[in-house]
Amino acid sequence: MTEKTQGFDTMQVHAGAKPDPATGARQVPIYQTTSYVFRDADHAAALFNLQEVGYIYSRLTNPTVMALADRIAALEGGAGAVCCSSGHAAQLLALFPLMGPGKNIVVSTRLYGGTVTQFSQTIKRFGWSATFVDFDDLDAVRGAIDENTRAIFGEAIANPGGYIMDVRAIADIADDAGVPLIIDNTSATPYLCRPIEHGATLVVHSTTKFLTGNGTVTGGCVVDAGTFDWSASDKFPSLSQPEPAYHGLVFQETFGPMAFTFHSIAIGLRDLGMTMNPQAAHYTLLGIETLSLRMRKHCDNALAVAEWLEKDERVTGVTFAGLPSSPYYERTKSVCPLGAGALFTFSVKGGYDACVKLVDSVELFSHVANLGDTRSLIIHSASTTHRQLTEEQQHAAGAAPDMVRLSIGIEDADDLIADLDQALAKATA
Ligand SMILES: *Cc1c(COP(=O)(O)O)cnc(C)c1O
């Protein structure tokens, strides 16, 4: 791809898109169609055999959705990508070719609340399991890996506290164990962090968040670096050996660096069905055009708000990794050199009750279970997103009862600070 030599700001506007061949339309059209006419029976057979790449049915591929997948792949520096219906779907789609009954993943304790629930509860229904470890304790990560481990999973900038993962150190452990590292890059976006450059194999996104950026549609994406040798062991038979769900096709042999991507479309989307629709892809394509501009402002605002909070007497702690007081400050410079993101927590004098009063008192911030919007958002994780967790899990996840999470938007920082100031006054009165 020539796109890889272009700058980020160019790729976020152009990658994956060209003037529509039928009409010359400059913006990517919304191909609102479920199916595509075959030229003839031979063409149809070639498509179904994966001998020719083309469009069959929109559960598998759609031109609008493909433009988005190609754009995200280019921004992440991956070989290929697959879009799907949500971030949670992307996590399942990423794990699906790797896992089987009795297999496990080693995951960070610091994850999006819904991911903790998906990994600690729901995947058990498939016979999969997850072992949660503190990713700052590299010996613990090594110790958690066993012969049934098939992947390691963490967030580059971890929800809700904005903790920064040492992606390279964890990638080295994954390499030694012969398993892929999967990074959820939702909070960082490829503008702040490109996990593949730090050794990750797969990158998953909730495109619902910063990539779309305007709080309109849910979506997900899995990007494959295209560098992992699935045949180096017998751990990944779906990719390295004849796949019975695709009449014995050997994906790595046939598709090389695109093996994972083709498997995720031809089997993952075909049989699990968590497809992204073209309308959603359209909104996300529009959002991505301004990703770098928004992320710069998100990061500047987050730093201004975090600096103000840290000095305030009603606040007992701020986790923003862009503050020199953060234990992650130095790591930020190598993992996300352009900024520490816009997601962090702070703790309030008065604990749980004060936090509840605070979220009830904000006027400009919106109290919602979302992040990565142009609007500033606030949530008390312990009573909402991390409510299903035990108090021990809440502490491990960085969602203690006295903590409030902010997702800082692109408004004027002074207005955000003024709103927090008046809400803190009410919460701690
Ligand atoms: C929101 C989010 C998810 C889940 O994505 P959905 O699009 O809501 O399914 C996963 N990981 C992170 C870090 C998120 O912020």
PDBQT file of the ligand as one rigid body, heavy atoms in Angstrom, charges set to zero:
ROOT
HETATM    1  C1  LIG A 501     -16.668   1.193  24.726  1.00  0.00    +0.000 C 
HETATM    2  C2  LIG A 501     -15.505   0.321  24.832  1.00  0.00    +0.000 A 
HETATM    3  C3  LIG A 501     -15.586  -1.029  24.483  1.00  0.00    +0.000 A 
HETATM    4  C4  LIG A 501     -16.869  -1.658  23.996  1.00  0.00    +0.000 C 
HETATM    5  O1  LIG A 501     -17.254  -1.056  22.799  1.00  0.00    +0.000 OA
HETATM    6  P1  LIG A 501     -18.790  -0.992  22.319  1.00  0.00    +0.000 P 
HETATM    7  O2  LIG A 501     -18.693  -0.299  21.001  1.00  0.00    +0.000 OA
HETATM    8  O3  LIG A 501     -19.533  -0.213  23.357  1.00  0.00    +0.000 OA
HETATM    9  O4  LIG A 501     -19.260  -2.392  22.232  1.00  0.00    +0.000 OA
HETATM   10  C5  LIG A 501     -14.452  -1.798  24.595  1.00  0.00    +0.000 A 
HETATM   11  N1  LIG A 501     -13.292  -1.282  25.044  1.00  0.00    +0.000 NA
HETATM   12  C6  LIG A 501     -13.186   0.016  25.386  1.00  0.00    +0.000 A 
HETATM   13  C7  LIG A 501     -11.880   0.536  25.866  1.00  0.00    +0.000 C 
HETATM   14  C8  LIG A 501     -14.282   0.859  25.297  1.00  0.00    +0.000 A 
HETATM   15  O5  LIG A 501     -14.162   2.138  25.635  1.00  0.00    +0.000 OA
ENDROOT
TORSDOF 0
